Amino acid sequence: MRTARTPRRLWLSCLVTGLGLVGCAGGGPRATQESSPVPSTAPNPKAYAYAVISVADMDQALALWSGRFGMRVAVRREGSDPGLAAVWGVDAREIVDQALLLTPGMAQGGIHLVRFRVPGPAVREGAAATDLVPKSVDIAVRDLPARHAELEAAGYRFRSGIGRFETDGVVVHEVHLPGPDGVNLVFLEQQGKPEPVSPEGYGVAPQIVAISPDNRREKAFFERVLGLDETSYHRFAGPEVERTIGLPAGAGLDIRIFGDAGYDYGRLEIVQYEGAKSADLYPRARPPARGLLSVTFFVPDVGAVLARAAALATDTTAAAGATMRAPPVDHGVVDTVFGTTRMATLTSPAGLRIDLVQR
């Protein structure tokens, strides 16, 4: 389980501010279609299948995620995708290139790269550490010093050196990299716990990080609507936290991870900065903006999830105060990069977009 390493975000993830493209992607073969976007076994509905990242340059993105990180390309679709464009609310001609990637040996927790005809501004451009927005992608590695050195040699500039953090006997080494299109990349290695990685030594993506104004509402939504497990919960406060992160007096952190307690990949880490000012940037995370936009879950019954969403929306108990940011949308049966199947869209109370694909 990944829960033991969660507290390390107290020190590093919370310090991330604005992002920009600062490196070159390095070499790598041009991706081609290799297999189906859907695993042969039944998908895990508690783990996201793909995190959607909008890119300005698909060749550069594939050189990084596939050529350097070693993710396998499940599907490459060059050309339009009118069905997905309709789901995302853009013109049928706006999507011009897509790639679905998975870490070898992993069926979920993948990356969905998409390029729009006219890419928009980066979602996290000028963002502060506490702003409400999809924030980071975690990348598990083997031999973090070697990975750090090879990326630096390729022209990337990290925010700082590798940090070593110990909590409850768990030792984690971690470093942050401002990646292309404003996506913060978090490379981490937990001592004594080798995780699934590619032959190149990288594993993408155990989890993504999103910022919330109220984690109790997110908890109600993710548990009651999507049926996710809360695999970890930590709260941090006090003068040391305020001084380290730069929070005002009396502020604190509420950090929760949702997913499948028995599956390390495809989890959501939701962070709330209590008592701190946070600009709401979720409205920026809409196509064709660049960066981390949303997550996609494969579920066995879209209708059942929508029914749970409707039940939560009408629940007047105090614990259920998890009004979704926008009403659920049932797109019906559509033909997209995922094939012909029913899709729907949910929006968490904070504003994270979640697309559901029936499998």
TILUM-216908 format. One record per residue (C-alpha): residue in one letter; z, x, y; chain. Coordinates in pm, 1 decimal. Layout:
residues N
  r        c3        c1        c2  c
  A         Z         X         Y  A
...
END
This chain:
residues 359
  r        c3        c1        c2  c
  M       0.0       0.0       0.0  A
  R     -66.1     105.3     354.2  A
  T     246.6     -39.1     503.5  A
  A     453.5     279.0     494.7  A
  R     246.0     457.5     754.9  A
  T     241.4     180.2    1013.3  A
  P     506.6     319.6    1250.6  A
  R     289.5     620.9    1342.2  A
  R     105.0     396.4    1588.2  A
  L     415.1     402.5    1802.7  A
  W     312.6     750.2    1912.6  A
  L     -65.1     769.1    1919.6  A
  S    -250.5     440.3    1896.5  A
  C     -54.2     302.2    2188.1  A
  L    -156.5     591.3    2414.0  A
  V    -530.1     523.6    2395.3  A
  T    -690.8     431.6    2727.0  A
  G   -1055.1     413.9    2832.8  A
  L   -1330.0     536.4    2601.0  A
  G   -1672.8     688.7    2634.7  A
  L   -1940.6     865.7    2436.0  A
  V   -1838.5    1230.2    2422.6  A
  G   -1999.3    1381.7    2113.3  A
  C   -2318.7    1409.6    1915.3  A
  A   -2354.7    1240.5    1581.9  A
  G   -2489.1    1526.1    1371.7  A
  G   -2750.9    1509.4    1100.6  A
  G   -2805.6    1262.9     823.4  A
  P   -3086.3    1086.1     642.7  A
  R   -3230.9     766.4     779.0  A
  A   -3067.9     475.9     596.9  A
  T   -3260.9     253.5     360.4  A
  Q   -3165.4     -54.3     161.7  A
  E   -2970.9      37.6    -151.6  A
  S   -2805.1    -275.6    -285.3  A
  S   -2684.7    -626.7    -214.5  A
  P   -2451.1    -681.9      85.2  A
  V   -2221.5    -872.0    -149.1  A
  P   -2022.5    -696.8    -425.3  A
  S   -2097.8    -797.9    -784.6  A
  T   -1736.1    -900.1    -835.9  A
  A   -1577.4   -1190.1    -649.7  A
  P   -1498.8   -1085.8    -290.7  A
  N   -1137.1   -1063.7    -182.3  A
  P   -1084.4   -1338.7      80.0  A
  K    -774.7   -1159.0     213.5  A
  A    -969.3    -848.6     316.2  A
  Y   -1239.8    -847.9     579.2  A
  A   -1582.2    -761.7     439.7  A
  Y   -1721.4    -602.0     754.6  A
  A   -1613.1    -509.3    1105.8  A
  V   -1901.3    -572.1    1347.4  A
  I   -1991.6    -285.3    1579.8  A
  S   -2272.1    -323.3    1832.8  A
  V   -2452.7       5.2    1903.4  A
  A   -2701.5     126.2    2160.8  A
  D   -2874.8     369.6    1922.2  A
  M   -2899.1     276.1    1553.0  A
  D   -3027.9     615.4    1442.2  A
  Q   -2733.9     787.0    1610.3  A
  A   -2490.1     536.0    1461.2  A
  L   -2628.0     576.0    1107.4  A
  A   -2619.1     953.9    1141.1  A
  L   -2247.5     923.9    1217.4  A
  W   -2131.1     647.6     982.2  A
  S   -2364.1     721.9     691.5  A
  G   -2490.9    1076.0     736.4  A
  R   -2159.7    1229.3     841.0  A
  F   -1890.2     990.5     712.1  A
  G   -2078.6     927.2     388.3  A
  M   -2076.0     547.6     391.4  A
  R   -2347.1     397.9     168.2  A
  V   -2595.8     160.2     322.8  A
  A   -2576.6    -169.5     135.5  A
  V   -2848.4    -332.3     348.2  A
  R   -3071.5    -214.8     631.3  A
  R   -3256.9    -494.2     808.6  A
  E   -3492.0    -392.3    1085.0  A
  G   -3626.5    -682.8    1285.7  A
  S   -3494.8   -1016.5    1400.9  A
  D   -3226.6   -1232.0    1237.4  A
  P   -3262.3   -1576.6    1397.8  A
  G   -2990.5   -1728.7    1178.8  A
  L   -2724.4   -1476.2    1275.0  A
  A   -2844.4   -1482.6    1636.2  A
  A   -2776.3   -1857.5    1641.2  A
  V   -2429.9   -1805.2    1489.7  A
  W   -2354.4   -1546.9    1758.3  A
  G   -2498.9   -1757.5    2040.1  A
  V   -2781.4   -1527.1    2149.1  A
  D   -3160.0   -1564.1    2163.7  A
  A   -3335.7   -1547.2    1829.1  A
  R   -3513.3   -1227.0    1938.6  A
  E   -3201.2   -1041.3    2054.1  A
  I   -3100.8    -888.5    1719.3  A
  V   -3348.4    -610.3    1637.9  A
  D   -3173.5    -390.6    1378.4  A
  Q   -2878.1    -413.6    1138.4  A
  A   -2706.5    -207.7     872.0  A
  L   -2422.6    -302.6     636.4  A
  L   -2223.1      -1.6     517.6  A
  L   -1942.0      51.3     265.8  A
  T   -1732.7     349.8     163.5  A
  P   -1838.0     450.1    -191.0  A
  G   -1615.9     280.1    -447.1  A
  M   -1492.0      16.4    -200.5  A
  A   -1620.8    -340.4    -189.9  A
  Q   -1461.7    -446.5     141.0  A
  G   -1353.8    -296.8     469.2  A
  G   -1711.5    -205.9     559.8  A
  I   -1895.8    -164.7     887.3  A
  H   -2173.4    -395.1    1012.1  A
  L   -2382.7    -207.5    1267.0  A
  V   -2606.4    -417.9    1487.7  A
  R   -2842.0    -325.8    1769.8  A
  F   -2947.6    -581.7    2027.0  A
  R   -3277.3    -575.1    2212.8  A
  V   -3090.9    -517.9    2538.1  A
  P   -2744.6    -374.1    2457.2  A
  G   -2471.1    -477.6    2697.4  A
  P   -2184.7    -277.3    2846.7  A
  A   -1910.9    -136.2    2624.3  A
  V   -1631.3    -384.0    2551.9  A
  R   -1359.6    -125.7    2619.1  A
  E   -1516.4      37.1    2923.2  A
  G   -1230.1     123.5    3159.1  A
  A    -972.3     -47.3    2935.3  A
  A    -604.9      43.1    2957.3  A
  A    -393.3     106.6    2648.7  A
  T    -223.5    -232.4    2672.3  A
  D    -529.8    -446.7    2745.8  A
  L    -608.5    -732.9    2508.4  A
  V    -917.6    -634.2    2311.1  A
  P   -1043.2    -519.7    1969.0  A
  K    -936.2    -156.7    1995.1  A
  S    -978.3      90.1    1707.3  A
  V   -1126.8     161.5    1364.9  A
  D    -912.8     354.0    1115.3  A
  I   -1074.8     624.5     902.5  A
  A    -880.4     770.4     609.8  A
  V    -969.8    1133.0     535.3  A
  R    -907.4    1414.5     291.0  A
  D    -817.9    1748.8     452.1  A
  L    -780.0    1632.8     810.4  A
  P    -789.0    1986.4     960.6  A
  A   -1129.1    2046.3     800.0  A
  R   -1263.9    1709.5     916.8  A
  H   -1130.2    1775.7    1266.5  A
  A   -1294.1    2119.0    1276.5  A
  E   -1633.9    1997.8    1156.3  A
  L   -1641.4    1715.4    1408.8  A
  E   -1545.6    1950.9    1690.5  A
  A   -1821.2    2188.1    1578.5  A
  A   -2063.2    1893.7    1597.5  A
  G   -1974.6    1842.0    1963.2  A
  Y   -1705.3    1573.8    1955.0  A
  R   -1400.6    1607.9    2178.2  A
  F   -1070.7    1467.2    2052.5  A
  R    -800.9    1332.2    2281.0  A
  S    -550.5    1588.2    2156.0  A
  G    -466.9    1804.8    1858.1  A
  I    -364.2    1665.9    1520.0  A
  G     -23.1    1500.4    1532.2  A
  R     234.7    1501.9    1253.0  A
  F     466.0    1201.4    1232.4  A
  E     741.9    1122.6     987.6  A
  T     904.5     782.8     939.5  A
  D    1136.4     689.7     653.8  A
  G    1023.9     997.0     460.6  A
  V     651.4     917.2     499.9  A
  V     449.7    1195.4     664.6  A
  V     122.5    1105.4     837.8  A
  H    -121.9    1335.7    1015.9  A
  E    -345.4    1165.2    1270.6  A
  V    -588.9    1230.3    1554.1  A
  H    -791.0    1003.8    1786.6  A
  L   -1154.9    1040.1    1886.1  A
  P   -1338.4     845.3    2159.1  A
  G   -1649.3     746.0    1964.4  A
  P   -1991.4     612.5    2059.9  A
  D   -2016.1     271.7    2226.4  A
  G   -1651.9     276.2    2335.3  A
  V   -1504.7     252.0    1983.7  A
  N   -1180.5     444.3    1933.3  A
  L   -1182.6     622.0    1595.3  A
  V    -847.0     703.9    1432.7  A
  F    -861.0     971.7    1161.7  A
  L    -551.7     981.5     944.8  A
  E    -414.9    1138.8     628.7  A
  Q     -90.4    1036.8     462.5  A
  Q      81.1    1321.4     282.9  A
  G      96.7    1266.3     -91.5  A
  K    -121.9     954.8     -80.3  A
  P    -491.8    1039.3    -125.6  A
  E    -701.3     735.8     -39.4  A
  P   -1055.4     642.4    -147.0  A
  V   -1306.3     845.3      51.7  A
  S   -1674.2     938.4      36.9  A
  P   -1789.6    1275.1    -104.7  A
  E   -1790.4    1390.0     259.3  A
  G   -1415.3    1323.3     278.5  A
  Y   -1407.2    1007.5     492.4  A
  G   -1296.5     652.9     405.8  A
  V   -1399.3     363.7     633.5  A
  A   -1232.2     130.2     716.1  A
  P    -880.7      67.7     585.0  A
  Q    -810.1    -142.0     890.3  A
  I    -903.0    -216.8    1248.1  A
  V    -663.6    -257.3    1539.4  A
  A    -664.6    -547.9    1785.3  A
  I    -424.0    -620.8    2072.1  A
  S    -247.1    -955.1    2106.5  A
  P     -31.0   -1120.3    2375.5  A
  D     183.5   -1303.8    2115.9  A
  N     207.3   -1178.3    1757.7  A
  R     402.4   -1482.0    1638.4  A
  R     100.7   -1698.6    1711.8  A
  E    -130.2   -1450.3    1540.4  A
  K     100.7   -1447.7    1238.0  A
  A      89.7   -1827.0    1205.6  A
  F    -288.0   -1825.3    1234.7  A
  F    -363.2   -1543.8     989.8  A
  E    -114.0   -1661.0     728.7  A
  R    -171.4   -2035.9     744.6  A
  V    -544.6   -2049.8     809.8  A
  L    -686.4   -1738.1     643.5  A
  G    -407.3   -1701.7     386.7  A
  L    -351.4   -1332.2     463.7  A
  D     -35.7   -1143.8     368.3  A
  E     176.6    -984.6     637.2  A
  T     190.7    -646.2     466.3  A
  S     396.1    -476.0     736.9  A
  Y     606.1    -563.1    1041.2  A
  H     778.1    -325.0    1284.2  A
  R     918.4    -366.1    1632.2  A
  F     996.2     -72.6    1861.0  A
  A    1185.8     -71.5    2190.2  A
  G    1414.6     145.4    2398.6  A
  P    1395.9     427.2    2655.1  A
  E    1221.8     671.6    2419.2  A
  V     946.0     422.3    2345.8  A
  E     907.4     340.6    2714.8  A
  R     890.9     709.0    2808.3  A
  T     651.3     810.9    2529.9  A
  I     401.5     531.8    2581.8  A
  G     447.3     479.4    2953.5  A
  L     576.2     124.2    2929.8  A
  P     799.1     -41.5    3191.9  A
  A    1174.3     -69.1    3137.9  A
  G    1259.5    -331.4    2878.5  A
  A     913.4    -330.1    2720.5  A
  G     850.9    -288.2    2349.8  A
  L     599.6    -298.5    2067.1  A
  D     548.6    -558.3    1796.0  A
  I     314.7    -427.5    1521.2  A
  R     200.9    -637.0    1224.8  A
  I     -59.4    -573.0     956.2  A
  F    -237.0    -859.1     778.3  A
  G    -451.5    -844.6     466.7  A
  D    -397.7    -819.0      92.0  A
  A     -72.2    -649.2      -5.7  A
  G    -245.9    -504.8    -311.5  A
  Y    -567.7    -381.2    -148.9  A
  D    -574.4    -101.2     107.6  A
  Y    -906.2    -171.5     280.5  A
  G   -1008.2    -454.7     514.0  A
  R    -675.7    -509.6     690.6  A
  L    -605.9    -618.6    1048.7  A
  E    -340.6    -439.1    1252.6  A
  I    -229.8    -662.2    1539.3  A
  V     -31.8    -496.6    1819.4  A
  Q     160.3    -670.7    2097.6  A
  Y     287.6    -479.7    2402.0  A
  E     595.7    -677.8    2504.7  A
  G     687.7    -673.8    2872.2  A
  A     374.0    -484.5    2979.0  A
  K      75.5    -593.9    3186.1  A
  S    -231.5    -661.8    2977.4  A
  A    -574.3    -760.3    3106.6  A
  D    -754.9   -1003.2    2877.6  A
  L   -1079.1    -832.0    2773.3  A
  Y   -1160.1   -1049.5    2470.7  A
  P   -1424.8   -1241.2    2668.5  A
  R   -1614.3    -910.3    2685.5  A
  A   -1633.8    -886.7    2304.6  A
  R   -1940.7   -1105.7    2276.8  A
  P   -2296.2   -1013.4    2180.0  A
  P   -2482.7    -823.2    2311.3  A
  A   -2188.5    -613.7    2436.2  A
  R   -2146.9    -272.8    2270.3  A
  G   -1850.1    -174.5    2060.1  A
  L   -1614.9    -351.5    1820.2  A
  L   -1693.3    -724.0    1844.5  A
  S   -1556.0    -916.0    1545.1  A
  V   -1479.5    -921.6    1173.2  A
  T   -1649.6   -1103.1     886.5  A
  F   -1466.0   -1245.2     583.9  A
  F   -1626.7   -1358.3     257.3  A
  V   -1441.9   -1669.4     138.6  A
  P   -1498.6   -1897.3    -162.3  A
  D   -1482.5   -2221.7      37.6  A
  V   -1553.4   -2233.1     410.4  A
  G   -1461.2   -2602.1     420.3  A
  A   -1111.4   -2533.1     288.1  A
  V   -1049.6   -2273.8     560.9  A
  L   -1172.7   -2514.5     828.1  A
  A    -940.5   -2782.0     691.9  A
  R    -644.1   -2546.0     722.1  A
  A    -750.8   -2462.1    1077.2  A
  A    -760.3   -2832.2    1164.0  A
  A    -415.0   -2883.5    1010.9  A
  L    -267.9   -2597.8    1212.8  A
  A    -424.8   -2729.4    1532.0  A
  T    -245.9   -3063.5    1491.1  A
  D      89.5   -2919.9    1379.5  A
  T     342.3   -2978.4    1655.6  A
  T     628.2   -2775.0    1505.8  A
  A     751.2   -2481.9    1710.5  A
  A     656.1   -2225.4    1447.5  A
  A     297.2   -2341.8    1449.0  A
  G     228.9   -2262.2    1813.0  A
  A     -93.5   -2090.1    1717.1  A
  T    -357.8   -2274.8    1911.7  A
  M    -687.5   -2103.2    1848.9  A
  R    -862.3   -1948.4    2144.6  A
  A   -1165.5   -2168.5    2078.7  A
  P   -1231.4   -2462.1    1844.1  A
  P   -1365.0   -2372.9    1498.4  A
  V   -1743.2   -2392.3    1463.9  A
  D   -1910.0   -2495.0    1138.4  A
  H   -2260.6   -2348.2    1144.8  A
  G   -2360.9   -2514.0     818.4  A
  V   -2600.9   -2338.5     583.5  A
  V   -2787.5   -2057.8     758.5  A
  D   -3016.3   -1774.1     651.1  A
  T   -2886.8   -1436.6     774.7  A
  V   -2850.9   -1076.0     666.0  A
  F   -2586.9   -1212.3     424.3  A
  G   -2838.9   -1441.8     256.0  A
  T   -2858.7   -1821.8     268.8  A
  T   -2508.4   -1965.1     273.7  A
  R   -2260.6   -2166.8     476.1  A
  M   -2098.6   -1994.5     772.9  A
  A   -1828.1   -2082.5    1024.5  A
  T   -1652.6   -1912.2    1313.6  A
  L   -1282.7   -1902.7    1397.5  A
  T   -1119.7   -1744.2    1700.8  A
  S    -762.0   -1621.4    1669.2  A
  P    -506.4   -1722.8    1934.5  A
  A    -549.0   -1380.9    2098.4  A
  G    -928.0   -1407.5    2098.7  A
  L   -1045.4   -1207.4    1794.7  A
  R   -1366.5   -1358.3    1655.7  A
  I   -1374.7   -1413.0    1279.4  A
  D   -1695.9   -1515.5    1105.0  A
  L   -1664.0   -1675.6     761.2  A
  V   -1936.5   -1636.7     497.8  A
  Q   -1909.6   -1854.0     187.8  A
  R   -1929.1   -1654.1    -137.5  A
END
